[in-house]
């Protein structure tokens, strides 16, 4: 049967109310839960800003995967900005094509 190994260490709370967890936790975010008076559980955590939370939902993941698949099927290609601007000025019609009867009304 597997048992969970626990590692216990003694830390001293400094005069500023802080303890050091060790360099392996430097710069990481942690959750500190007071389970009862004088008992704290400290766990490493990742905090996701609310504005980015939707990116971690299944629908957004599926949309991102579709976009990445499209990008693989449609690699970037060289374009001619002047030709694009001219086409936009001409109402979006490409050279050599006549407008539809509907657009000529």
Rosetta blueprint (number, residue, H / E / L):
1 X L
2 X L
3 X L
4 X L
5 X L
6 X L
7 X L
8 X L
9 X L
10 X L
11 X L
12 X L
13 X L
14 X L
15 X L
16 X L
17 X L
18 X L
19 X L
20 X L
21 X L
22 X L
23 X H
24 X H
25 X H
26 X L
27 X L
28 X L
29 X L
30 X E
31 X E
32 X E
33 X E
34 X E
35 X E
36 X E
37 X L
38 X L
39 X E
40 X E
41 X E
42 X E
43 X E
44 X E
45 X L
46 X L
47 X L
48 X L
49 X L
50 X H
51 X H
52 X H
53 X H
54 X H
55 X H
56 X H
57 X L
58 X H
59 X H
60 X H
61 X H
62 X H
63 X H
64 X H
65 X H
66 X H
67 X H
68 X H
69 X H
70 X H
71 X H
72 X H
73 X H
74 X L
75 X L
76 X L
77 X L
78 X L
79 X L
80 X L
81 X H
82 X H
83 X H
84 X H
85 X H
86 X H
87 X H
88 X H
89 X H
90 X L
91 X L
92 X L
93 X L
94 X L
95 X L
96 X L
97 X L
98 X L
99 X L
100 X L
101 X L
102 X L
103 X L
104 X L
105 X L
